[in-house]
Amino acid sequence: MEVNNILIVGGGLVGQTLADRLSRDGHDVTLVERDPDKVRELSDILDVQLVEGNGSTAPVLREAGVEKASLVVAATESDECNALVGFLAGQVFNTPRVVVRVRDSGHEEAFSLVDADRGAEQVCVNPDSAAVDRIASLLEVPGAVDVMQFLDGGVLVAGFRIGQSSDFAGLRVSDMKLLFAAAPTLAAAIQRDGAWIVPGGKEEIRVNDLVYFAIARHELRDVLSLVGVEPEKHGRIMVAGASSIGMALARRLEARDERVVLLEDDPTAARRAAEKLNHVLVIRGRETNQSLLEDEEIENVSTFVAVTEDHESNLVAGLLAKRLGAGRSIVLIDNPGMVSMVGDIGIDAIISPRLLTIGLTLQHIRGGGVRSGAALLGDEVEIMEVEAERGSRLASGTLMQVGLPQGVLVAALQSGDELRVPDGNDQVQPGDRVLIVVMTDLVGKLTEYLEP
């Protein structure tokens, strides 16, 4: 595996998680953080080089080794700071690859206009856009706690809690080939009693397991039936919060001709939302106001989505909406520790923009033909879509001969127009697109199979 010199600016949750992950992958990582107390805290938990200082200044970047870095990641809480770090790295210090985290679409556009003639690969990662995409995907799959799309949308990876009535309860993973003989559909990962499993064929699916299925899109209805998902309540979608995420989601749903109600407590924000949205009913009021929810017939709402800037309020509103009869509740809570509690606290799905940012950043960092990737709930298992490269171990023989490590599973293989679940006798050809499930601590090992 090629070892990269990676410089990360910003020691918040995103920065420290990326630093820890990439150092465990075997890369040389330097993390810049301006808060001295945070630097001391991180020195006890991270095995990376730490530099104290303002990473948006040239002297601190030089001290951190920007001139020898193959990749710079700007992950502070400030869009302006991140954009400046990206500009300095790409345009002044000629860093080959730069990844910048921004939330404001105006900043994203401005950064994309920066002259990149010097050859730097510059990427913006927008957590708000990622959150809207994830919520939109969840709305397509009733009963799912988490949904991702791969292989141009041909395969969905969706997580479901297995109940007593599910036809999958007691089924071995290998038996799924009998149910979906001609389609790439299988159990790709299982969370059981807080531990994660990338299952082999003999693994049995049990009641209360959280199972992620890789599902051919045209098989989704059959999978939902076997999972035992209740028929979805048809009704309006209620979005709480005219935040950037709430507005972008309302626009997307409006374009899909969904019936949408937007709640916003701030009168100025509510008025602005009403002016910008054509077919969305905007109501001024607080999302935790029980009388308001009842007046708006919350029991007839198919999905309640809370995306205000107050994440504690989102949680309370989501729980209240469910108690009052909403069919489904999706909430924005940027506390990764709570993400793994989904289903246990009465919420159907939790969105964490920070975790989404980490997943998006990693897909731009990792080589080996990685086209996209995402972390499952709990951040201990990853899904990667890769394009097999000529000369890589992955394309050197049959999957049985290649001998991927335990904890790595090839969930789907797309060769030309053919999409299937491969077995040990299949061989990946250069140019094929492969969907791989991998335990996070094995990503560094997997990279050795992906790179030429």
PyMOL commands that set and color helices and strands:
alter all, ss='L'
color gray80, all
select helices_A, chain A and resi 13-24+36-43+58-63+66-68+79-92+105-112+127-140+173-179+217-227+244-255+267-276+290-295+298-300+311-323+336-339+353-365+393-395+399-402+440-450
alter helices_A, ss='H'
color red, helices_A
select strands_A, chain A and resi 5-9+28-33+49-52+71-74+97-101+121-125+146-150+155-161+186-192+195-197+210-216+236-240+260-264+281-284+301-306+329-332+349-351+370-375+381-387+408-415+418-420+433-439
alter strands_A, ss='S'
color yellow, strands_A
deselect
rebuild
show_as cartoon
